[in-house]
Amino acid sequence: MGITCGVHRLFTHKSYKVTAPLKILLILFFTSAGQNSIYQWVRDHRLHHKFSDTDADPHNASRGLFFSHIGWLMMHKNEEVRTQGKKIDMSDIENDEMLMFQDRNFVLLKLIFCYIIPTTFGILLWCEEWKCAVAWQCFIRYLLVLHCEMTVNSLAHTYGYQPYNNRIIPKENRFVATITFGEGWHNYHHVFPFDYKSAEFFDTFNWSAAVISWWEKMGWAYDLKEAKPEMVDAVVRRTGDVSYLDKVK
């Protein structure tokens, strides 16, 4: 939830708003995933959308499946990514004290919430030996979450169909959507990045959208943004697969 509902749909795309307590929880949940700071993640993802699959895209899928999946994290960013990254508007993040606190203290917070607390829970709650707890929380859990998320950058830019815009690389991938709680409907997401569902339909393996909708009912989330059906229809007719409209009606 910290990745899909938090850093992606909330902090990067501003597709909905949340109360302060939920915002704090999402910051902590994302930190527990042990990836980059929120500032770095948002910057890279906004670059990805603005310059998708070009040399300015941090995980340019045109450079191959391995690079877009994990290779981009194993090397320095190229000059074009660094140059364009300095131009991306990050003022909303920079003016948010909670998010900048997480950025300034990321190494310590990652150590606590990604490694120490999960490992301690395993030892105290499930009576695991410390070696087993470390293996599960610091390696297996961490790597499983990381690779599931990275399939959005790799598999969802390589395999699937393109009903909304067949002029771009991102694709609809049911497998990726399943293992990432709804992030695999990537052709739609790149066309309508502001939609809190990251998909046209609510019930397509999209647990993240269901959770956000539930938060709205509880009064914890509000101002949910969606693409209107007539807007989706117009885009499909202009850049997508018109036969898709008959399939969904």
SEDRENGU-862528 format. One record per residue: x negated, y negated, z negated of N, C-alpha, C in turn. Coordinates in Angstrom, 2 decimals, m for minus. Example, Ala and Ser with C-alpha at 12.3 -4.5 7.8 and 13.67 -1.06 7.14 Angstrom:
SEDRENGU-862528
{{m13.19, 5.69, m7.80}, {m12.30, 4.50, m7.80}, {m13.20, 3.30, m7.80}}
{{m12.85, 2.25, m7.08}, {m13.67, 1.06, m7.14}, {m12.90, m0.03, m7.87}}
This chain:
SEDRENGU-862528
{{m0.81, 1.20, 0.00}, {0.00, 0.00, 0.00}, {m0.86, m1.27, 0.00}}
{{m2.01, m1.20, m0.66}, {m2.88, m2.37, m0.71}, {m3.40, m2.75, 0.66}}
{{m3.58, m1.76, 1.53}, {m4.05, m2.03, 2.89}, {m2.89, m2.41, 3.80}}
{{m1.90, m1.53, 3.90}, {m0.82, m1.74, 4.87}, {0.08, m2.91, 4.49}}
{{0.61, m2.88, 3.27}, {1.52, m3.95, 2.83}, {0.78, m5.20, 2.38}}
{{m0.43, m5.01, 1.87}, {m1.17, m6.11, 1.29}, {m2.04, m6.88, 2.26}}
{{m3.27, m6.42, 2.45}, {m4.22, m7.20, 3.24}, {m3.79, m7.33, 4.69}}
{{m3.07, m6.34, 5.21}, {m2.69, m6.40, 6.63}, {m1.44, m7.25, 6.86}}
{{m0.30, m6.78, 6.38}, {0.96, m7.45, 6.73}, {1.20, m8.74, 5.94}}
{{0.67, m8.80, 4.72}, {0.88, m10.00, 3.90}, {m0.22, m11.04, 4.11}}
{{m1.45, m10.69, 3.77}, {m2.52, m11.68, 3.76}, {m3.02, m12.06, 5.16}}
{{m3.04, m11.10, 6.10}, {m3.52, m11.41, 7.45}, {m2.44, m12.05, 8.30}}
{{m1.27, m11.40, 8.36}, {m0.24, m11.83, 9.30}, {0.87, m12.68, 8.69}}
{{0.89, m12.81, 7.37}, {1.89, m13.66, 6.71}, {3.31, m13.26, 7.13}}
{{3.57, m11.97, 7.25}, {4.87, m11.50, 7.73}, {5.94, m11.50, 6.65}}
{{5.56, m11.75, 5.43}, {6.51, m11.91, 4.33}, {5.79, m12.60, 3.17}}
{{6.53, m12.94, 2.13}, {5.95, m13.58, 0.95}, {6.28, m12.75, m0.28}}
{{5.48, m12.91, m1.33}, {5.70, m12.13, m2.54}, {5.57, m13.00, m3.78}}
{{6.07, m12.48, m4.89}, {5.90, m13.15, m6.18}, {4.46, m12.97, m6.65}}
{{4.04, m13.79, m7.59}, {2.66, m13.75, m8.09}, {2.28, m12.40, m8.69}}
{{3.13, m11.77, m9.53}, {2.74, m10.46, m10.09}, {2.51, m9.40, m9.02}}
{{3.37, m9.37, m7.99}, {3.18, m8.39, m6.92}, {1.92, m8.71, m6.12}}
{{1.65, m9.97, m5.92}, {0.44, m10.38, m5.21}, {m0.81, m9.88, m5.93}}
{{m0.83, m10.01, m7.24}, {m1.98, m9.53, m8.02}, {m2.13, m8.02, m7.88}}
{{m1.01, m7.30, m7.94}, {m1.06, m5.84, m7.79}, {m1.59, m5.45, m6.42}}
{{m1.15, m6.13, m5.37}, {m1.61, m5.81, m4.02}, {m3.10, m6.10, m3.87}}
{{m3.58, m7.15, m4.50}, {m5.01, m7.45, m4.48}, {m5.80, m6.32, m5.14}}
{{m5.30, m5.84, m6.28}, {m5.98, m4.76, m7.00}, {m5.89, m3.44, m6.23}}
{{m4.71, m3.17, m5.64}, {m4.56, m1.95, m4.86}, {m5.52, m1.94, m3.67}}
{{m5.64, m3.08, m2.99}, {m6.56, m3.14, m1.86}, {m8.00, m2.98, m2.33}}
{{m8.34, m3.61, m3.42}, {m9.70, m3.50, m3.95}, {m10.03, m2.05, m4.27}}
{{m9.05, m1.29, m4.73}, {m9.28, 0.12, m5.08}, {m9.60, 0.97, m3.86}}
{{m9.30, 0.46, m2.65}, {m9.65, 1.20, m1.44}, {m11.14, 1.09, m1.13}}
{{m11.81, 0.10, m1.73}, {m13.26, 0.01, m1.61}, {m13.77, m0.44, m0.26}}
{{m13.00, m1.22, 0.46}, {m13.45, m1.72, 1.76}, {m14.08, m3.10, 1.59}}
{{m13.99, m3.94, 2.59}, {m14.54, m5.29, 2.47}, {m13.68, m6.14, 1.54}}
{{m14.14, m7.32, 1.24}, {m13.30, m8.25, 0.49}, {m12.12, m8.65, 1.36}}
{{m11.08, m9.19, 0.74}, {m9.91, m9.61, 1.50}, {m10.29, m10.66, 2.53}}
{{m11.14, m11.59, 2.17}, {m11.57, m12.63, 3.10}, {m12.21, m12.01, 4.35}}
{{m13.12, m11.08, 4.15}, {m13.81, m10.46, 5.28}, {m12.86, m9.63, 6.12}}
{{m11.97, m8.89, 5.46}, {m11.02, m8.03, 6.17}, {m10.09, m8.87, 7.03}}
{{m9.54, m9.95, 6.46}, {m8.62, m10.82, 7.19}, {m9.33, m11.48, 8.37}}
{{m10.53, m11.97, 8.16}, {m11.28, m12.61, 9.25}, {m11.49, m11.64, 10.40}}
{{m11.94, m10.44, 10.10}, {m12.20, m9.46, 11.15}, {m10.91, m9.06, 11.86}}
{{m9.82, m8.94, 11.12}, {m8.57, m8.51, 11.76}, {m7.97, m9.63, 12.61}}
{{m8.10, m10.85, 12.18}, {m7.63, m11.95, 13.02}, {m8.47, m12.07, 14.29}}
{{m9.75, m11.81, 14.18}, {m10.61, m11.75, 15.36}, {m10.14, m10.64, 16.30}}
{{m9.82, m9.49, 15.72}, {m9.37, m8.34, 16.50}, {m8.13, m8.69, 17.31}}
{{m7.19, m9.40, 16.71}, {m5.97, m9.75, 17.44}, {m6.22, m10.84, 18.48}}
{{m7.03, m11.80, 18.17}, {m7.27, m12.91, 19.10}, {m8.11, m12.48, 20.29}}
{{m9.06, m11.57, 20.07}, {m9.97, m11.14, 21.14}, {m9.95, m9.62, 21.29}}
{{m8.76, m9.06, 21.26}, {m8.62, m7.60, 21.22}, {m9.37, m6.90, 22.35}}
{{m10.23, m5.97, 21.96}, {m10.97, m5.10, 22.88}, {m11.85, m5.87, 23.86}}
{{m12.43, m6.95, 23.36}, {m13.45, m7.69, 24.09}, {m14.71, m7.72, 23.23}}
{{m15.75, m8.37, 23.71}, {m17.00, m8.43, 22.94}, {m16.86, m9.20, 21.64}}
{{m15.79, m10.00, 21.51}, {m15.58, m10.75, 20.27}, {m14.72, m9.99, 19.27}}
{{m14.30, m8.79, 19.64}, {m13.51, m7.92, 18.75}, {m14.49, m7.09, 17.91}}
{{m14.43, m7.19, 16.58}, {m15.39, m6.44, 15.73}, {m15.41, m4.95, 16.01}}
{{m14.24, m4.36, 16.31}, {m14.19, m2.92, 16.62}, {m13.60, m2.71, 18.01}}
{{m14.25, m3.29, 18.98}, {m13.87, m3.26, 20.39}, {m13.72, m1.82, 20.89}}
{{m12.49, m1.42, 21.20}, {m12.23, m0.05, 21.66}, {m12.82, 0.23, 23.03}}
{{m13.15, m0.81, 23.78}, {m13.77, m0.62, 25.09}, {m15.17, m0.04, 24.97}}
{{m15.73, m0.08, 23.76}, {m17.07, 0.47, 23.54}, {m17.04, 1.94, 23.13}}
{{m15.86, 2.53, 23.14}, {m15.76, 3.95, 22.87}, {m15.07, 4.29, 21.57}}
{{m14.64, 5.55, 21.47}, {m13.87, 6.02, 20.33}, {m14.67, 5.96, 19.03}}
{{m15.93, 6.40, 19.07}, {m16.73, 6.42, 17.85}, {m16.99, 5.00, 17.34}}
{{m17.32, 4.10, 18.26}, {m17.61, 2.72, 17.84}, {m16.38, 2.09, 17.20}}
{{m15.22, 2.23, 17.82}, {m14.01, 1.59, 17.30}, {m13.54, 2.24, 16.00}}
{{m13.92, 3.50, 15.78}, {m13.49, 4.19, 14.56}, {m14.39, 3.82, 13.37}}
{{m15.67, 4.07, 13.50}, {m16.57, 3.86, 12.35}, {m17.91, 3.25, 12.75}}
{{m18.27, 3.36, 14.03}, {m19.58, 2.87, 14.47}, {m19.79, 1.40, 14.23}}
{{m18.72, 0.62, 14.35}, {m18.84, m0.83, 14.18}, {m19.24, m1.22, 12.76}}
{{m18.96, m0.33, 11.80}, {m19.34, m0.57, 10.41}, {m20.77, m0.14, 10.12}}
{{m21.39, 0.54, 11.08}, {m22.72, 1.09, 10.87}, {m23.81, 0.24, 11.50}}
{{m23.43, m0.92, 12.02}, {m24.42, m1.78, 12.67}, {m24.05, m3.24, 12.44}}
{{m24.97, m4.12, 12.76}, {m24.71, m5.55, 12.62}, {m23.72, m6.00, 13.70}}
{{m22.91, m7.00, 13.37}, {m21.99, m7.57, 14.35}, {m22.78, m8.24, 15.47}}
{{m22.26, m8.14, 16.70}, {m22.95, m8.78, 17.81}, {m22.76, m10.30, 17.75}}
{{m23.48, m11.00, 18.60}, {m23.50, m12.47, 18.55}, {m22.12, m13.07, 18.82}}
{{m21.37, m12.48, 19.73}, {m20.05, m13.02, 20.07}, {m19.09, m12.91, 18.90}}
{{m19.13, m11.79, 18.19}, {m18.27, m11.61, 17.01}, {m18.64, m12.62, 15.94}}
{{m19.93, m12.82, 15.70}, {m20.37, m13.78, 14.68}, {m19.98, m15.21, 15.06}}
{{m20.13, m15.54, 16.33}, {m19.81, m16.89, 16.79}, {m18.32, m17.19, 16.66}}
{{m17.49, m16.28, 17.16}, {m16.05, m16.49, 17.11}, {m15.51, m16.37, 15.69}}
{{m16.18, m15.56, 14.87}, {m15.74, m15.40, 13.49}, {m15.83, m16.69, 12.70}}
{{m16.79, m17.54, 13.06}, {m16.95, m18.83, 12.39}, {m15.86, m19.82, 12.79}}
{{m15.17, m19.54, 13.90}, {m14.15, m20.46, 14.41}, {m12.73, m20.07, 13.99}}
{{m12.56, m18.86, 13.48}, {m11.24, m18.39, 13.07}, {m10.73, m19.21, 11.89}}
{{m9.47, m19.61, 11.95}, {m8.88, m20.40, 10.87}, {m8.66, m19.50, 9.65}}
{{m9.40, m19.78, 8.60}, {m9.28, m19.03, 7.35}, {m8.88, m19.96, 6.20}}
{{m8.32, m21.11, 6.54}, {m8.02, m22.11, 5.51}, {m7.00, m21.61, 4.50}}
{{m6.04, m20.77, 4.94}, {m5.04, m20.26, 4.01}, {m5.68, m19.38, 2.95}}
{{m6.66, m18.58, 3.36}, {m7.37, m17.71, 2.42}, {m8.30, m18.53, 1.53}}
{{m9.00, m19.47, 2.14}, {m9.96, m20.30, 1.40}, {m9.28, m21.17, 0.35}}
{{m8.02, m21.51, 0.58}, {m7.28, m22.34, m0.38}, {m6.50, m21.52, m1.40}}
{{m6.66, m20.21, m1.36}, {m5.97, m19.33, m2.29}, {m6.96, m18.86, m3.35}}
{{m6.82, m19.35, m4.57}, {m7.79, m19.08, m5.62}, {m7.87, m17.59, m5.97}}
{{m6.73, m16.91, m5.96}, {m6.74, m15.48, m6.28}, {m7.58, m14.70, m5.27}}
{{m7.37, m14.99, m3.99}, {m8.09, m14.26, m2.94}, {m9.57, m14.61, m2.93}}
{{m9.90, m15.85, m3.20}, {m11.31, m16.24, m3.23}, {m12.01, m15.70, m4.48}}
{{m11.27, m15.55, m5.57}, {m11.85, m14.91, m6.76}, {m12.22, m13.47, m6.43}}
{{m11.33, m12.78, m5.71}, {m11.63, m11.41, m5.30}, {m12.85, m11.37, m4.38}}
{{m12.98, m12.36, m3.51}, {m14.11, m12.40, m2.59}, {m15.42, m12.65, m3.34}}
{{m15.40, m13.59, m4.26}, {m16.62, m13.93, m5.01}, {m17.09, m12.80, m5.91}}
{{m16.15, m12.03, m6.43}, {m16.48, m10.98, m7.40}, {m16.24, m9.59, m6.84}}
{{m16.30, m9.47, m5.52}, {m15.89, m8.22, m4.89}, {m16.72, m7.01, m5.32}}
{{m18.01, m7.17, m5.40}, {m18.88, m6.02, m5.74}, {m18.50, m5.45, m7.11}}
{{m18.33, m6.32, m8.09}, {m17.96, m5.87, m9.43}, {m16.55, m5.28, m9.45}}
{{m15.61, m5.95, m8.79}, {m14.23, m5.46, m8.77}, {m14.13, m4.12, m8.05}}
{{m14.89, m3.97, m6.98}, {m14.91, m2.69, m6.26}, {m15.44, m1.58, m7.15}}
{{m16.51, m1.85, m7.86}, {m17.08, m0.86, m8.77}, {m16.06, m0.42, m9.81}}
{{m15.32, m1.38, m10.35}, {m14.35, m1.07, m11.40}, {m13.12, m0.35, m10.86}}
{{m12.49, m0.92, m9.82}, {m11.18, m0.43, m9.38}, {m11.26, 0.69, m8.33}}
{{m12.37, 0.78, m7.63}, {m12.51, 1.85, m6.64}, {m13.18, 3.09, m7.21}}
{{m14.08, 2.91, m8.17}, {m14.85, 4.03, m8.67}, {m14.61, 4.35, m10.16}}
{{m14.81, 3.38, m11.02}, {m14.77, 3.66, m12.46}, {m13.38, 4.04, m12.94}}
{{m12.37, 3.23, m12.65}, {m11.02, 3.51, m13.14}, {m10.45, 4.80, m12.56}}
{{m10.49, 5.04, m11.24}, {m9.97, 6.30, m10.72}, {m10.69, 7.52, m11.29}}
{{m12.00, 7.43, m11.44}, {m12.76, 8.55, m12.00}, {m12.39, 8.79, m13.45}}
{{m12.24, 7.72, m14.21}, {m11.85, 7.84, m15.62}, {m10.46, 8.45, m15.76}}
{{m9.53, 8.04, m14.90}, {m8.19, 8.62, m14.91}, {m8.24, 10.12, m14.68}}
{{m9.07, 10.53, m13.73}, {m9.19, 11.96, m13.44}, {m9.68, 12.75, m14.63}}
{{m10.60, 12.17, m15.37}, {m11.16, 12.84, m16.54}, {m10.17, 12.87, m17.69}}
{{m9.51, 11.74, m17.95}, {m8.63, 11.63, m19.12}, {m7.24, 12.22, m18.89}}
{{m6.68, 12.02, m17.70}, {m5.30, 12.45, m17.45}, {m5.20, 13.87, m16.93}}
{{m6.17, 14.31, m16.13}, {m6.10, 15.65, m15.55}, {m7.18, 16.58, m16.10}}
{{m7.90, 16.10, m17.10}, {m8.92, 16.92, m17.77}, {m9.94, 17.49, m16.80}}
{{m10.29, 16.71, m15.78}, {m11.30, 17.15, m14.84}, {m12.69, 16.99, m15.44}}
{{m13.60, 17.84, m15.02}, {m15.00, 17.61, m15.36}, {m15.47, 16.36, m14.63}}
{{m16.42, 15.66, m15.20}, {m16.82, 14.39, m14.61}, {m17.37, 14.55, m13.20}}
{{m18.05, 15.66, m12.93}, {m18.58, 15.89, m11.59}, {m17.45, 16.05, m10.57}}
{{m16.42, 16.76, m10.98}, {m15.26, 16.96, m10.11}, {m14.53, 15.64, m9.88}}
{{m14.36, 14.86, m10.94}, {m13.67, 13.57, m10.84}, {m14.43, 12.62, m9.92}}
{{m15.74, 12.60, m10.05}, {m16.56, 11.75, m9.19}, {m16.43, 12.18, m7.73}}
{{m16.48, 13.50, m7.50}, {m16.37, 14.01, m6.13}, {m15.05, 13.64, m5.49}}
{{m13.95, 13.82, m6.24}, {m12.63, 13.54, m5.70}, {m12.40, 12.05, m5.49}}
{{m12.73, 11.23, m6.47}, {m12.38, 9.81, m6.41}, {m13.40, 8.97, m5.63}}
{{m14.66, 9.26, m5.79}, {m15.69, 8.42, m5.18}, {m16.07, 8.85, m3.77}}
{{m15.72, 10.08, m3.42}, {m16.08, 10.57, m2.09}, {m14.85, 10.99, m1.29}}
{{m14.14, 12.01, m1.75}, {m13.02, 12.55, m0.96}, {m11.91, 11.53, m0.78}}
{{m11.41, 10.97, m1.86}, {m10.33, 9.98, m1.76}, {m10.76, 8.77, m0.94}}
{{m11.94, 8.27, m1.27}, {m12.45, 7.08, m0.58}, {m12.58, 7.31, 0.92}}
{{m13.19, 8.41, 1.31}, {m13.41, 8.69, 2.72}, {m12.11, 9.02, 3.45}}
{{m11.19, 9.70, 2.76}, {m9.91, 10.03, 3.38}, {m9.13, 8.77, 3.72}}
{{m9.04, 7.85, 2.77}, {m8.34, 6.58, 3.01}, {m9.03, 5.79, 4.12}}
{{m10.35, 5.73, 4.08}, {m11.11, 4.98, 5.07}, {m10.85, 5.50, 6.48}}
{{m10.97, 6.82, 6.66}, {m10.82, 7.39, 8.00}, {m9.38, 7.35, 8.50}}
{{m8.42, 7.48, 7.59}, {m7.02, 7.34, 8.01}, {m6.78, 5.94, 8.56}}
{{m7.28, 4.94, 7.84}, {m7.10, 3.56, 8.31}, {m7.80, 3.32, 9.63}}
{{m9.00, 3.87, 9.79}, {m9.78, 3.62, 11.00}, {m9.16, 4.24, 12.24}}
{{m8.25, 5.20, 12.07}, {m7.59, 5.77, 13.25}, {m6.75, 4.72, 13.97}}
{{m6.34, 3.68, 13.26}, {m5.59, 2.59, 13.90}, {m6.47, 1.89, 14.93}}
{{m7.74, 1.69, 14.59}, {m8.67, 1.03, 15.49}, {m9.13, 1.93, 16.63}}
{{m9.16, 3.23, 16.38}, {m9.70, 4.16, 17.37}, {m8.60, 4.91, 18.12}}
{{m7.89, 5.81, 17.44}, {m6.89, 6.64, 18.11}, {m5.74, 5.82, 18.69}}
{{m5.29, 4.80, 17.95}, {m4.17, 3.99, 18.42}, {m4.58, 2.99, 19.50}}
{{m5.86, 2.98, 19.85}, {m6.33, 2.19, 20.99}, {m6.77, 3.11, 22.12}}
{{m6.53, 4.43, 21.96}, {m6.98, 5.39, 22.96}, {m5.86, 6.30, 23.44}}
{{m5.04, 6.80, 22.52}, {m3.99, 7.77, 22.86}, {m2.61, 7.22, 22.51}}
{{m1.66, 7.43, 23.41}, {m0.30, 7.01, 23.14}, {0.34, 6.34, 24.34}}
{{1.44, 5.66, 24.11}, {2.17, 5.02, 25.20}, {2.32, 3.52, 24.92}}
{{2.70, 2.79, 25.96}, {2.70, 1.32, 25.89}, {4.03, 0.75, 26.39}}
{{5.09, 0.90, 25.64}, {6.40, 0.43, 26.10}, {6.57, m1.08, 26.10}}
{{5.81, m1.78, 25.28}, {6.02, m3.23, 25.13}, {5.10, m4.07, 26.01}}
{{3.87, m3.63, 26.17}, {2.93, m4.35, 27.02}, {1.90, m3.36, 27.53}}
{{1.98, m3.05, 28.83}, {1.04, m2.08, 29.40}, {m0.20, m2.76, 29.98}}
{{m0.37, m4.04, 29.66}, {m1.55, m4.76, 30.13}, {m2.63, m4.86, 29.05}}
{{m2.33, m4.33, 27.88}, {m3.30, m4.33, 26.78}, {m3.62, m2.89, 26.41}}
{{m4.66, m2.69, 25.64}, {m5.11, m1.34, 25.30}, {m4.32, m0.70, 24.15}}
{{m3.93, m1.42, 23.10}, {m3.24, m0.79, 21.96}, {m2.02, 0.02, 22.37}}
{{m1.81, 1.13, 21.65}, {m0.76, 2.08, 22.02}, {0.08, 2.49, 20.82}}
{{1.25, 3.04, 21.12}, {2.11, 3.63, 20.11}, {1.62, 5.05, 19.85}}
{{1.29, 5.38, 18.61}, {0.74, 6.69, 18.29}, {1.43, 7.23, 17.05}}
{{2.27, 8.25, 17.23}, {3.07, 8.79, 16.13}, {2.20, 9.42, 15.05}}
{{1.13, 10.11, 15.45}, {0.25, 10.74, 14.47}, {m0.38, 9.68, 13.56}}
{{m0.89, 8.61, 14.16}, {m1.50, 7.54, 13.37}, {m0.47, 6.89, 12.47}}
{{0.74, 6.68, 12.99}, {1.80, 6.08, 12.18}, {2.12, 6.94, 10.97}}
{{2.07, 8.25, 11.14}, {2.39, 9.17, 10.05}, {1.36, 9.12, 8.94}}
{{0.08, 9.14, 9.29}, {m0.96, 9.21, 8.26}, {m1.31, 7.84, 7.67}}
{{m0.78, 6.77, 8.28}, {m1.08, 5.42, 7.76}, {0.17, 4.71, 7.25}}
{{1.25, 5.45, 7.06}, {2.49, 4.86, 6.53}, {3.06, 3.77, 7.43}}
{{2.92, 3.95, 8.77}, {3.58, 3.04, 9.70}, {2.71, 2.09, 10.48}}
{{1.39, 2.29, 10.45}, {0.49, 1.37, 11.14}, {0.20, 1.79, 12.58}}
{{0.72, 2.91, 13.01}, {0.36, 3.45, 14.32}, {1.19, 2.95, 15.49}}
{{2.22, 2.16, 15.22}, {3.02, 1.61, 16.33}, {2.31, 0.35, 16.83}}
{{1.16, 0.59, 17.43}, {0.17, m0.47, 17.61}, {0.42, m1.34, 18.84}}
{{1.06, m0.78, 19.86}, {1.41, m1.61, 21.01}, {2.41, m2.68, 20.59}}
{{3.40, m2.28, 19.82}, {4.37, m3.24, 19.29}, {3.69, m4.27, 18.40}}
{{2.82, m3.79, 17.53}, {2.19, m4.70, 16.57}, {1.36, m5.77, 17.25}}
{{0.67, m5.42, 18.32}, {m0.15, m6.42, 18.99}, {0.70, m7.42, 19.77}}
{{1.91, m7.03, 20.13}, {2.81, m7.95, 20.83}, {3.56, m8.83, 19.83}}
{{3.94, m8.23, 18.69}, {4.69, m8.96, 17.66}, {3.99, m8.82, 16.30}}
{{2.82, m9.40, 16.14}, {2.05, m9.22, 14.89}, {2.70, m9.83, 13.66}}
{{3.67, m10.72, 13.86}, {4.32, m11.39, 12.73}, {5.43, m10.55, 12.10}}
{{5.82, m9.46, 12.74}, {6.93, m8.63, 12.25}, {6.47, m7.80, 11.05}}
{{7.17, m7.91, 9.93}, {6.74, m7.22, 8.71}, {6.78, m5.70, 8.86}}
{{7.56, m5.19, 9.81}, {7.67, m3.75, 10.00}, {6.48, m3.18, 10.79}}
{{5.80, m4.02, 11.55}, {4.75, m3.56, 12.47}, {5.27, m2.49, 13.42}}
{{6.55, m2.51, 13.66}, {7.22, m1.56, 14.54}, {8.59, m2.12, 14.89}}
{{9.16, m1.63, 15.99}, {10.49, m2.11, 16.35}, {11.55, m1.56, 15.43}}
{{11.39, m0.28, 15.07}, {12.42, 0.39, 14.29}, {11.95, 0.64, 12.86}}
{{12.90, 0.64, 11.98}, {12.62, 0.73, 10.55}, {12.25, 2.14, 10.11}}
{{12.79, 3.15, 10.78}, {12.72, 4.52, 10.26}, {11.71, 5.40, 10.99}}
{{10.74, 4.82, 11.67}, {9.78, 5.61, 12.43}, {8.50, 5.84, 11.63}}
{{8.57, 6.70, 10.62}, {7.42, 7.01, 9.78}, {6.79, 5.73, 9.21}}
{{7.65, 4.79, 8.86}, {7.17, 3.47, 8.45}, {7.45, 3.25, 6.98}}
{{6.74, 3.98, 6.14}, {6.96, 3.88, 4.70}, {6.60, 2.50, 4.17}}
{{5.64, 1.85, 4.81}, {5.24, 0.51, 4.36}, {6.39, m0.48, 4.52}}
{{7.08, m0.41, 5.65}, {8.23, m1.30, 5.86}, {9.34, m1.00, 4.86}}
{{9.53, 0.29, 4.56}, {10.56, 0.67, 3.58}, {10.23, 0.10, 2.20}}
{{8.97, 0.15, 1.83}, {8.56, m0.38, 0.53}, {8.75, m1.90, 0.48}}
{{8.37, m2.59, 1.54}, {8.54, m4.05, 1.58}, {10.02, m4.41, 1.50}}
{{10.85, m3.66, 2.21}, {12.30, m3.90, 2.16}, {12.84, m3.67, 0.75}}
{{12.33, m2.66, 0.08}, {12.75, m2.39, m1.30}, {12.30, m3.52, m2.22}}
{{11.09, m4.01, m1.99}, {10.62, m5.15, m2.79}, {11.54, m6.34, m2.61}}
{{12.03, m6.55, m1.38}, {12.94, m7.67, m1.14}, {14.22, m7.50, m1.96}}
{{14.74, m6.28, m2.00}, {15.96, m6.02, m2.77}, {15.73, m6.23, m4.26}}
{{14.52, m5.98, m4.72}, {14.18, m6.17, m6.13}, {13.86, m7.63, m6.46}}
{{13.76, m8.46, m5.43}, {13.44, m9.86, m5.65}, {11.95, m10.14, m5.74}}
{{11.13, m9.17, m5.36}, {9.68, m9.33, m5.44}, {9.08, m9.84, m4.13}}
{{9.80, m9.64, m3.01}, {9.35, m10.10, m1.70}, {10.48, m10.90, m1.05}}
{{10.10, m11.83, m0.20}, {11.11, m12.67, 0.44}, {10.56, m13.25, 1.74}}
{{11.44, m13.89, 2.51}, {11.07, m14.48, 3.81}, {10.45, m13.46, 4.74}}
{{11.07, m12.28, 4.83}, {10.58, m11.24, 5.73}, {10.81, m11.66, 7.18}}
{{9.78, m11.57, 8.00}, {9.88, m11.97, 9.41}, {10.06, m10.75, 10.31}}
{{10.93, m10.90, 11.31}, {11.17, m9.83, 12.27}, {11.29, m10.41, 13.67}}
{{10.94, m9.61, 14.66}, {11.17, m9.99, 16.05}, {12.63, m9.68, 16.40}}
{{13.32, m10.63, 16.98}, {14.72, m10.43, 17.32}, {14.85, m9.45, 18.49}}
{{15.90, m8.63, 18.51}, {16.08, m7.63, 19.58}, {16.02, m8.23, 20.97}}
{{16.62, m9.41, 21.16}, {16.60, m10.03, 22.48}, {15.19, m10.44, 22.88}}
{{14.35, m10.80, 21.90}, {12.96, m11.14, 22.18}, {12.20, m9.89, 22.62}}
{{12.41, m8.78, 21.91}, {11.75, m7.52, 22.26}, {12.17, m7.10, 23.66}}
{{13.47, m7.18, 23.95}, {14.01, m6.80, 25.25}, {13.37, m7.62, 26.37}}
{{13.24, m8.91, 26.16}, {12.66, m9.78, 27.18}, {11.20, m9.45, 27.43}}
{{10.46, m9.16, 26.37}, {9.04, m8.84, 26.52}, {8.86, m7.52, 27.26}}
{{9.67, m6.52, 26.91}, {9.58, m5.22, 27.59}, {9.83, m5.38, 29.08}}
{{10.83, m6.18, 29.45}, {11.15, m6.39, 30.86}, {10.04, m7.13, 31.59}}
{{9.30, m7.95, 30.87}, {8.26, m8.75, 31.51}, {6.92, m8.01, 31.60}}
{{6.53, m7.31, 30.54}, {5.18, m6.73, 30.51}, {5.14, m5.25, 30.18}}
{{6.29, m4.64, 29.89}, {6.27, m3.26, 29.42}, {6.89, m2.26, 30.37}}
{{7.44, m1.20, 29.78}, {8.06, m0.11, 30.53}, {9.57, m0.27, 30.44}}
{{10.19, m0.72, 31.52}, {11.62, m1.00, 31.51}, {12.43, 0.25, 31.22}}
{{11.94, 1.42, 31.65}, {12.67, 2.66, 31.39}, {12.80, 2.94, 29.90}}
{{11.92, 2.34, 29.11}, {11.97, 2.51, 27.66}, {13.27, 1.96, 27.09}}
{{13.80, 0.89, 27.69}, {15.03, 0.28, 27.19}, {16.20, 1.25, 27.27}}
{{16.23, 2.08, 28.31}, {17.31, 3.06, 28.44}, {17.18, 4.17, 27.40}}
{{15.95, 4.48, 27.02}, {15.73, 5.57, 26.06}, {16.17, 5.19, 24.65}}
{{16.07, 3.92, 24.30}, {16.36, 3.51, 22.93}, {17.78, 3.00, 22.75}}
{{18.52, 2.88, 23.84}, {19.90, 2.39, 23.73}, {20.85, 3.56, 23.47}}
